[in-house]
Amino acid sequence: SYIEYLNELKLKHGENLLVTTELSVDEIAQQCAFASATYFIRRFKSYYGSTPVAYKKLHSAEEILP
């Protein structure tokens, strides 16, 4: 549906902001037009399988490894 497509775009933008900036989850949720950080976290976990903070830590660890 259109709503799911829009949410997917917003989540992908949020994922990009997570790994390329030092913005907080609250700031990312606002920039991606989610109603709240809680809703963003819930949707992010459903889509990516982990919380935004865990995802960022995992991605940062991968960047450091050779």
Residue, then its C-alpha position, 0 to 999 in steps of 0.5 A: s500500500y501507499i502508506e507502507y511504501l512511504n514508511e519504507l522510504k522514511l525508514k531507509h532515510g532514517e537508516n542512512l542518517l543513523v550510519t552517516t551522522e551523529l544525530s540522536v534517535d529522537e532527531i532522526a525520528q523528527q527528520c524522517a517525519f515519524a510521530s514519535a521516536t517510540y514509533f520510529i524505533r518500533r517500525f525500525k525494529s520490525y523492518y531491520g530486525s534490531t533497534p536503531v541503537a543496536y543497528k548503529k553499533l553493529h554497523s560501526a563495528e563493521e566499518i572498523l574491521p579490515 
